[in-house]
Amino acid sequence: MSLSCMRCPAGVAAAVSTRRAAAPPAAVAFARCSFGKSAAAAGWRIDAVAPQGVKLPMDAAVENAVTPSSSKAENGTPAEITLDEFEDLSVLSKNDDSTHFTIFGYARSKMTDAELRHMVSKTLTCRIDKRENCSEKMEEFLKRCFYHSGQYDSEEHFMDLDKKLKQHEGSRVCNRLFYLSIPPNIFLDVVKCASKSASSVNGWTRVIVEKPFGRDSESSAALTRGLKQYLVEDQIFRIDHYLGKELVENLSVLRFSNLVFEPLWSRQYIRNVQLIFSEDFGTEGRGGYFDGYGIIRDIMQNHLLQILALFAMETPISLEAEDIRNEKVKVLRSMKPLQLEDVVIGQYKSHTKGGTTYPGYTDDKTVPKDSVTPTFAAAALFINNARWDGVPFLMKAGKALHTKRAEIRVQFRHVPGNLYKGSFGTDLDRATNELVIRVQPDEAIYLKINNKIPGLGMRLDRSNLNLHYAARYSKEIPDAYERLLLDAIEGERRLFIRSDELDAAWSLFTPLLKELEEKRIAPELYPYGSRGPVGAHYLAAKYNVRWGDLSAEHYKA
């Protein structure tokens, strides 16, 4: 999908003006490729021209008719991501009235401008902008959405797209952003054609690449080499939307701007760190795509590992993108590759609860009956440096679990010679301080402390010092893609993944993935809607750890 912007419609430029000084008139072309309701279907791309600094999405799926899903996965199919990004663009467009932009959809499917606008209109809301004239602003946004049909590997069709973009750009400086939400095997065709036939002649050209970034170290490296035949590293923006989550971005602020935390951020005071991702639904008929990747590639190797690197990195020299990414790479290179004995995999099975039967993973018609693809994984990772030596970093990710949640849990060490240990009996874990950063849903940061219960006796209680975002801040939290798309337009790379960072991440997981697949290790079955395989608890116990999300306090927070 590509965006063309001439003077932005009501709202888009404002989001930029708050982050950088006003720029001369410019146009940004934004192109995005994705599929229909399945990631395996054919996709379409959107190009746009927009002023410098405006945020634009690239592809939307139209091979099949797209309808919003009532239970969209956090890592939704490209079709869902696309519609969400139109919403993100619309939100940005409502925050300012100074600049205009246009959006061009590009795909193999035949579609009129009116049909595109109708599909997009079904997803637009006043989610952020509660001001008057919302419907008028939606109409203004839709007027700037257009469609162009073409093949992914046709330079001629991209030249036709280029001509249309130039009509909207006029004499302005032309900046173009291409968004690839497509399988890696199509990346190079699109990048080649866009680079040769639809690049900006007087501004910048950038490409956003959506995961998966390959399947292992070899395929990822091959993809990077292929992209760099037509692009330089600074043009490539590898997007991981979890890095755009408000609470993830707040990690460095929490640690580096609060004196109370930074001195504690080491093996001396932290006993373990847990990174937890859970979804309360399964593949729901969309397992064909997932079965080719599994939960380790889908969640752990990217989302959770990126959060771990941000959490554990040393203080960067500055907040510049390269300084932060340098520190993240150092963390990843300090970690030893995962061993099979430090991993538990699982797969959900059918379960009946409350009179309702929930299907198992292999009951999904798009999944092979003999599939051993894990829908759950737990792992223990270690960082071999002076700050974190010996501290287990436990990851856990799964589908069809008892709750939907993503959080970071930091469990501190026991108080030496605790005067009040008698009040906790032999279970010293009850007295352990714990910092919880709940990424989603219902964003919050809370610290578990021990406190005296009011009264004449000496009874202790475990209480939470709670920063609940919804209660503290009235403004709605922006969607992660809003932040990341805007960053890409502005050239801010801090929350995007560099090629050497990607190489280091894959080197940790590739040996494990190859062993799992070559030996076809069977996953432990767990009931749909349960807390996951029992093996995950044994893995935690191996390192004298209890999963914090399964405690009673977890449900009170």
Phi, psi and omega in degrees: 000140179231149182247135174242126182234131176252292168232122197296147178290169182317110167113334188287314187293335183300321181299333180278319186298336179282350185243345178205161180293157181300139181250159177295161181308134182211164178235138177242126176261126183240124181238134179225137179244135173201187186249190175281211185294341175248144180293352180266355181276172179284156186236184175218158188238152180238128178250149179211156175246127184214161179292157181302130179100349180278145183265133185223144175267166183251305186239149172226148186268132180221008181301323173242161175297135184251130176236142180301142179266140180283342179225067184289133176293150178301324175257064189297166178297160181306324180300316181292318179300319181300309181297322176299323183287328172299320177297318179298317178297318180298318178300314179298324184289344181269356185267000181201154184241019192256340187230151181248150176213161173229154182238130176246125172271138180226127177195175179286331182295148176276132181200143177270165176301319182296320180293320176299312182297323179294317180297315181292322184299333182289346183252350185281142178220180172259046187303317182259311186277106181265007184284178181287168176064032180297315182297324178294321180291325176297316180297321178297320178295313184295330179296341182260011178257125181228171183222143176220130182263140178187170179273151181291330186253020183253109177295328178298317180292326177290328175295322177296320176298318180302319179298317180294321180297319181296329177298324181275332182284327181061226183265006183285164171295131187254117174246136184229134180237124179252131182247118184254099175250064187221168178297149181304332183290349177256345183311307189293326176300312182293315181297318179299311183293317180295319182294317184279328191241349184221022177282157176290142180263343182224012178219202180265156173234126182229157181230128172263126181251124180270145176297156011277140176269065184089183180247342182197185183301316184294311182292325177294316179296321179296320178296317179298317178299319179296316179298323184281358170290334185239346184225156169264164185304322182293345177271347186261124179241099179277115189263132170233105190297342178293334177289345177267359178294141184303315184287332176289317178293335180280351182304309183292327177295313180302316185281311191271350179247005178236112183300333184292336184261315187305317179296339181270353190277065181197175179299338182294328184240338183261128182273319176198162177233134180240131176243115192237131176227125178219143175238143182263021176217161182263209182282339173051052177082004181240033184280347182302313179291313183299324185297336179280352184233310180083168188291331182292312178289323187288323187237310191287314185292339181245288186304302187289323180291324177296318177296319179301315181297318177296320181295317191265352186294157174286166180297121180288159179298324179206183177268009176295149185304314185293325179294318179292315182292329175299317181291324177296318179297321179300319178298311183297322180286344179273355183265145177273146179303147181296139176255150183301325181290348179255020182225141173235130177242152181216167178215131184284145179242170181298146181208140178253127181217130179060032179083357180251131178262123179259131186288151174281170183300314182282356172283344177294124185296342180270001183247134177300142183296332181261019183297137174246019178295127181285136171258359178216143174208142172231142184213151174247122181241155182224144179251119184269070173221176187295329183284322191241008183306123177087352180273119178285130171257108184263127176251145175212129180216139181195158174254160177057043177261186188281346182207162174254119184195149171224126184203160174245129180237123181249111180260122183274166181287162177291150178289122179297132178059040184302120182295337186252018183297336177296333180285344181253000180068213181275350181270084182293341178298335178294338182261004183283131173288144181217129175259126182241126175246104183270108183287320178193158343280179175055064188308139182197157169231124178218150182242125180272124180232164175265138187215147177282133175284131181305139180146177183284333181275177178250085177243135183255152180223152175262119185237164181248130165270110197242122168258097180264115189300319182296326180279327185275323186239124182282335182286136179292141182286129180296152176292148183301322181292329176302312182297314186288322177295319178295320177299318180297319178298320183278353181079018179274113188258004187303323184259016177247160190263128180277159186296320180290331175293319178295318178300316181295322180294315181293327181296336179284326188254337185301313179301319179296313182298319179296318180294317179300318185281321180292323180269355183045055181292126184285132177285152175287130181280143175221147183293142174305129179087007180268190180265011177101181183295146177297330181303332179296326179289323177294322178298315179296318181296331178303330180248023176058044182234145170248136176297121184290335183282357180255004180278162180297324182295334182302324185273353177267341187291000000 
